[in-house]
Amino acid sequence: MAAGEKKSILKLPLKIILTQEGSTFFIRQNKKLLKFKLADNVEEYGIFLDEFTPATIQRLLLIDYISKIETSKPEFISSRQETMDLSKLIVYSVLYRQYDAYIFNKILSSDVIKRWNRLNPANIIDEKTHINENFLRNVLKKNEKLISEAKQEILSPLYTFINKNTSLLPEEKNIQLLLSEKFMNNLRPFTWFIITKFKDADGFENILRTIRSSLTEYMDKAKIAEYISLMLMELVVNAENTNLRKEVKNMYKGSVDPNTVMFDPNIRKKVIAELERKHEVVFVSWKLGGGSTSIGTQGKLQIVVYNKDDQSETVRESINDKKNADLKKKSLIDFYREIPEGDEDTSLGMYYLSYLSEACEKVNVRFESNANQFRDSDLTVINLSFIF
């Protein structure tokens, strides 16, 4: 799902924890909120969906109605694409929102707005400025042509660069073009109001230049979404396989090789059914930082994988060792070929961490990871934290 939407409906059970604004909205819509006990034993209120449209989830994320999303299943292999699509959708949404806030702040601090505020002290434009929504909607409707021209002026050089980039496949070029438009379309209406109002002002071209240059930076950051989804899926499958093998031992008392569950569909089906009955599941949660009014947490995303596993120390050591691996001389396929026999489940996922760490550093995204175990339970927790 390149820029947030590919399948029309994703079938994945979601517990959606709402922000205060989100809760208020749903209560006003007479939607009863459910009380959930999440994987970390914290109780929260929200809504449950067993299937959803990506556009709906993204819209709720962009208007800061969602604080956390959690999904859980005994196995995720059958939902691999849905899980990866959801992960990418969340990352893109964080980046769209972060880019919007960044551009808005840059415009407010521009010479154009500073000059306006000096000359119009009774009508200054800042982050506290309130504008009537109906008035704003009418102005933007009237200025649709101007807005379209401004977008074209911003995107045209980028389109040329993308189309001339011989290292990109046609599909990759289309993804990049779509992504650039998505960033533009998710800028807040007030930003476009300012752009249309000051299009003829001295220094206005500097505003467009800032929007364009920072768009390139955020599109580079967006490439990380694919790394995150791939790495997350490897970690989830590793946790899933650990649970499956453990349950094979419990069910068959040593009469069946635990690895059989990977290849025998009948045994796998029975084991998954038993795990579901016992609620021995793998949990994945995405926790979002605050919105535009939250200081210090804006642009933060925390992804956590939970499963019952007594090998927390082994996982932690593996992450710490492989996260710092030297990747400059080897491709991912080289690492895959060199994985020791019998170690297939963990190594690929751990090396994704190394690639992700390097990619984040290149585009100035702060990334941290660790593995721990809750003191009051037997949950192993792999924690991935990003600040975009």
Legacy VTK file of the C-alpha trace (Angstrom):
# vtk DataFile Version 3.0
C-alpha trace
ASCII
DATASET POLYDATA
POINTS 388 float
0.000 0.000 0.000
2.220 2.715 -1.305
0.671 5.867 0.064
-1.848 4.580 2.519
-4.616 3.022 0.411
-4.592 -0.091 -1.749
-7.239 -2.579 -0.693
-10.728 -1.179 -0.222
-11.302 -3.214 2.958
-8.732 -4.756 5.308
-9.845 -7.664 7.474
-7.926 -7.431 10.719
-9.340 -7.213 14.271
-8.560 -3.775 15.693
-8.951 -2.234 19.109
-8.862 1.499 18.437
-8.099 3.624 21.483
-9.395 7.149 21.114
-8.000 10.499 22.149
-10.184 12.817 24.205
-11.304 14.548 21.008
-12.039 11.200 19.382
-14.041 9.981 22.363
-16.082 13.184 22.400
-16.845 12.830 18.694
-18.049 9.220 18.927
-20.090 9.858 22.063
-21.845 12.729 20.296
-22.583 10.298 17.467
-24.248 8.008 20.046
-21.524 5.418 19.549
-21.010 3.362 22.695
-17.356 3.130 23.668
-15.954 -0.211 24.786
-13.593 -0.780 27.698
-10.527 -2.778 26.659
-7.781 -4.427 28.657
-4.772 -4.122 26.390
-1.695 -6.310 26.122
0.182 -4.159 28.649
-2.698 -4.662 31.142
-3.773 -1.025 30.839
-7.513 -0.400 30.526
-8.598 2.049 27.833
-11.785 3.088 26.045
-12.322 2.877 22.321
-14.040 1.060 19.482
-13.567 -2.390 17.961
-13.462 -3.209 14.252
-13.033 -6.634 12.654
-12.627 -5.030 9.235
-12.074 -1.476 8.074
-11.373 0.781 5.133
-7.841 2.240 5.113
-9.204 5.679 4.197
-11.376 5.765 7.326
-8.523 4.853 9.672
-6.223 7.352 8.008
-8.793 10.116 8.304
-9.209 9.416 12.044
-5.433 9.431 12.469
-4.980 12.709 10.614
-7.544 14.553 12.736
-5.941 13.181 15.912
-8.843 10.990 17.037
-6.702 7.872 17.594
-4.035 7.455 20.263
-3.355 3.729 19.910
-4.244 0.773 17.684
-3.876 -2.828 18.842
-4.433 -6.079 16.985
-3.983 -9.654 18.178
-4.141 -13.093 16.577
-2.687 -16.551 17.221
-1.116 -16.340 13.753
-0.464 -13.470 11.338
0.815 -15.336 8.279
-2.699 -15.411 6.833
-2.953 -11.641 7.436
0.554 -10.708 6.358
-0.442 -8.171 3.708
-3.146 -6.593 5.863
-0.725 -6.184 8.776
1.950 -4.626 6.587
-0.583 -2.347 4.899
-1.878 -1.144 8.262
1.648 -0.493 9.492
2.495 1.559 6.406
-0.787 3.445 6.609
-0.006 4.471 10.195
3.545 5.569 9.355
2.350 7.588 6.359
-0.329 9.219 8.501
2.237 10.256 11.107
4.403 11.745 8.363
1.497 13.578 6.692
0.548 15.119 10.018
4.131 15.972 10.912
4.763 17.569 7.528
1.577 19.608 7.822
2.613 20.951 11.243
6.150 21.668 10.031
4.972 23.634 6.987
2.407 25.584 8.986
5.056 26.648 11.511
7.475 27.577 8.716
4.847 29.751 7.050
3.994 31.500 10.322
7.671 32.304 10.877
8.209 33.493 7.288
9.077 37.100 6.464
5.769 37.412 4.604
3.686 36.721 7.718
6.001 38.649 10.027
5.599 41.707 7.802
1.806 41.294 7.730
1.654 41.017 11.524
3.733 44.179 11.982
1.472 46.144 9.667
-1.783 44.587 10.920
-1.483 44.207 14.706
-5.264 43.888 15.063
-5.392 40.947 12.619
-2.219 39.004 13.223
-1.844 35.498 11.853
-0.402 32.938 14.256
-1.094 29.457 15.648
-3.975 30.845 17.732
-5.771 32.449 14.805
-9.318 31.147 14.477
-11.136 31.370 11.184
-14.762 30.486 10.545
-14.936 27.081 8.836
-17.730 28.035 6.446
-15.890 31.199 5.436
-12.674 29.227 4.947
-14.448 26.574 2.887
-16.019 29.206 0.633
-12.728 31.029 0.101
-10.928 27.816 -0.820
-13.757 26.834 -3.147
-13.504 30.200 -4.863
-9.724 29.869 -5.149
-9.576 26.263 -6.373
-7.760 27.310 -9.539
-5.147 29.291 -7.591
-4.587 26.378 -5.216
-4.202 23.971 -8.125
-1.661 26.288 -9.740
0.266 26.609 -6.472
0.392 22.818 -6.101
1.582 22.522 -9.681
4.317 25.096 -9.075
5.464 23.201 -5.989
5.325 19.729 -7.523
6.436 20.349 -11.108
10.220 20.255 -10.450
9.737 17.164 -8.302
7.696 15.443 -11.026
10.471 16.133 -13.518
13.103 14.699 -11.189
11.062 11.555 -10.479
10.278 10.894 -14.141
13.937 11.284 -15.122
15.159 8.994 -12.338
16.322 5.908 -14.238
16.878 3.948 -11.021
13.114 3.807 -10.396
10.778 1.295 -11.999
7.561 2.678 -13.565
5.526 1.450 -10.586
7.967 3.088 -8.168
7.700 6.363 -10.074
3.913 6.229 -9.819
4.192 5.587 -6.088
6.468 8.598 -5.643
4.170 10.832 -7.682
1.131 9.714 -5.692
2.973 10.178 -2.417
3.943 13.758 -3.253
0.309 14.576 -4.021
-0.828 12.976 -0.767
1.513 15.194 1.232
0.134 18.257 -0.554
-3.494 17.229 -0.161
-3.068 16.691 3.578
-1.872 20.216 4.302
-4.448 21.977 6.465
-6.973 24.292 4.749
-5.630 27.323 6.634
-2.241 26.803 4.974
-3.835 27.017 1.528
-5.805 30.072 2.651
-2.539 31.823 3.540
-0.936 30.739 0.268
-3.787 32.158 -1.821
-3.958 35.352 0.241
-0.248 36.148 -0.045
0.555 34.737 -3.482
1.570 38.186 -4.779
3.476 39.300 -1.680
7.208 39.954 -1.714
9.048 36.841 -0.591
6.147 34.507 -1.379
8.389 32.383 -3.601
10.456 31.555 -0.502
7.380 29.948 1.056
6.866 27.745 -2.002
10.559 26.883 -2.009
10.357 25.818 1.644
7.301 23.653 0.972
9.055 21.989 -1.966
12.412 21.346 -0.287
10.861 19.968 2.886
8.523 17.794 0.806
11.580 16.071 -0.642
12.874 15.450 2.875
9.597 13.940 4.052
9.298 11.753 0.979
12.723 10.372 1.849
11.453 9.691 5.362
8.422 7.917 3.899
10.683 5.219 2.449
11.148 3.993 6.010
7.521 2.820 6.084
8.400 -0.195 3.944
11.354 -1.134 6.165
9.188 -0.863 9.260
6.444 -3.077 7.849
8.887 -5.767 6.700
10.785 -5.801 9.966
7.599 -5.773 12.025
6.242 -8.755 10.122
9.441 -10.716 10.709
9.269 -10.024 14.435
5.581 -10.957 14.553
6.151 -14.217 12.670
9.062 -15.052 14.958
6.845 -14.535 18.012
4.074 -16.529 16.356
6.379 -19.454 15.542
7.676 -19.506 19.108
4.117 -19.905 20.382
3.283 -22.548 17.770
6.318 -24.703 18.562
5.695 -24.432 22.277
2.088 -25.542 21.850
3.120 -28.502 19.662
5.261 -29.714 22.562
2.330 -29.317 24.957
-0.177 -31.044 22.687
1.922 -33.923 21.350
4.238 -34.529 24.336
7.327 -34.957 22.178
5.778 -37.376 19.672
5.824 -34.722 16.934
8.736 -32.548 15.839
7.814 -28.942 16.806
8.936 -27.735 13.366
6.221 -29.880 11.775
3.750 -27.115 12.582
5.449 -24.991 9.911
4.790 -27.480 7.123
1.866 -29.740 8.033
-1.389 -27.792 7.458
-3.484 -30.204 9.524
-1.262 -30.002 12.591
-0.919 -26.251 12.134
-4.693 -25.818 12.028
-5.153 -27.828 15.236
-2.398 -25.956 17.053
-3.719 -22.545 16.005
-7.205 -23.511 17.182
-5.787 -24.538 20.562
-3.796 -21.309 20.884
-6.929 -19.336 20.100
-8.910 -21.301 22.685
-6.255 -20.578 25.316
-5.882 -16.984 24.104
-2.166 -17.498 23.536
-1.891 -14.785 20.915
0.622 -12.318 19.545
-0.243 -8.663 20.096
0.900 -5.718 17.988
0.231 -2.138 19.022
0.938 1.230 17.455
0.965 4.145 19.890
0.929 7.627 18.414
2.396 10.763 19.893
0.273 13.805 20.564
-1.170 16.150 17.983
-0.185 19.698 17.177
-0.772 20.887 20.746
1.325 18.185 22.396
4.825 19.315 23.254
7.625 16.782 22.895
5.538 13.877 21.563
4.452 15.179 18.173
5.807 12.970 15.398
6.421 10.058 17.765
5.394 6.498 16.957
5.884 3.500 19.218
5.361 -0.022 17.868
5.255 -2.894 20.333
5.110 -6.655 19.760
3.947 -8.754 22.724
3.974 -12.508 23.124
4.343 -15.007 25.925
7.916 -16.185 25.740
10.474 -17.125 28.369
13.486 -16.220 26.193
13.458 -12.449 26.703
17.182 -12.287 27.500
18.085 -14.197 24.332
15.933 -11.909 22.200
17.392 -8.809 23.847
20.979 -9.947 23.251
20.170 -10.818 19.650
18.688 -7.367 19.022
21.617 -5.582 20.638
24.173 -7.598 18.651
22.544 -7.469 15.242
21.164 -3.954 15.447
24.753 -2.694 15.240
25.857 -5.010 12.429
27.983 -3.538 9.652
25.672 -3.543 6.634
27.660 -1.385 4.262
29.399 -4.288 2.554
26.522 -6.742 2.289
23.081 -6.703 0.747
20.006 -8.063 2.481
20.045 -11.146 0.274
23.656 -11.789 1.366
22.597 -11.721 4.996
19.704 -14.041 4.222
22.031 -16.562 2.569
24.438 -16.439 5.494
21.837 -17.081 8.187
22.976 -20.195 10.103
20.854 -23.277 9.618
18.216 -23.557 12.319
18.306 -19.816 13.023
15.964 -18.721 10.234
13.223 -17.401 12.488
15.121 -14.612 14.221
18.053 -13.511 12.118
16.240 -11.976 9.172
14.015 -9.906 11.424
16.967 -8.762 13.492
18.917 -7.702 10.430
15.950 -5.653 9.300
16.580 -3.675 12.479
20.075 -2.873 11.275
18.853 -1.730 7.876
16.129 0.318 9.489
18.558 1.920 11.936
20.836 2.978 9.086
17.930 4.258 6.970
16.557 6.294 9.887
19.922 7.874 10.538
20.192 8.986 6.903
16.897 10.898 7.015
17.201 12.228 10.568
14.580 9.973 12.152
15.355 8.953 15.712
14.987 5.196 16.185
15.384 3.103 19.327
14.587 -0.545 20.039
14.704 -2.910 22.975
13.294 -6.187 24.264
12.026 -6.657 27.801
9.690 -8.694 29.944
6.994 -7.312 32.241
7.690 -8.041 35.907
4.074 -8.890 36.671
3.474 -11.183 33.686
5.213 -13.539 31.285
4.873 -11.217 28.294
7.964 -10.622 26.192
7.917 -7.128 24.732
9.816 -5.877 21.691
9.631 -2.096 21.573
10.379 0.033 18.501
10.276 3.800 18.938
10.474 6.464 16.221
10.532 10.252 16.288
10.061 11.622 12.776
LINES 1 389
388 0 1 2 3 4 5 6 7 8 9 10 11 12 13 14 15 16 17 18 19 20 21 22 23 24 25 26 27 28 29 30 31 32 33 34 35 36 37 38 39 40 41 42 43 44 45 46 47 48 49 50 51 52 53 54 55 56 57 58 59 60 61 62 63 64 65 66 67 68 69 70 71 72 73 74 75 76 77 78 79 80 81 82 83 84 85 86 87 88 89 90 91 92 93 94 95 96 97 98 99 100 101 102 103 104 105 106 107 108 109 110 111 112 113 114 115 116 117 118 119 120 121 122 123 124 125 126 127 128 129 130 131 132 133 134 135 136 137 138 139 140 141 142 143 144 145 146 147 148 149 150 151 152 153 154 155 156 157 158 159 160 161 162 163 164 165 166 167 168 169 170 171 172 173 174 175 176 177 178 179 180 181 182 183 184 185 186 187 188 189 190 191 192 193 194 195 196 197 198 199 200 201 202 203 204 205 206 207 208 209 210 211 212 213 214 215 216 217 218 219 220 221 222 223 224 225 226 227 228 229 230 231 232 233 234 235 236 237 238 239 240 241 242 243 244 245 246 247 248 249 250 251 252 253 254 255 256 257 258 259 260 261 262 263 264 265 266 267 268 269 270 271 272 273 274 275 276 277 278 279 280 281 282 283 284 285 286 287 288 289 290 291 292 293 294 295 296 297 298 299 300 301 302 303 304 305 306 307 308 309 310 311 312 313 314 315 316 317 318 319 320 321 322 323 324 325 326 327 328 329 330 331 332 333 334 335 336 337 338 339 340 341 342 343 344 345 346 347 348 349 350 351 352 353 354 355 356 357 358 359 360 361 362 363 364 365 366 367 368 369 370 371 372 373 374 375 376 377 378 379 380 381 382 383 384 385 386 387
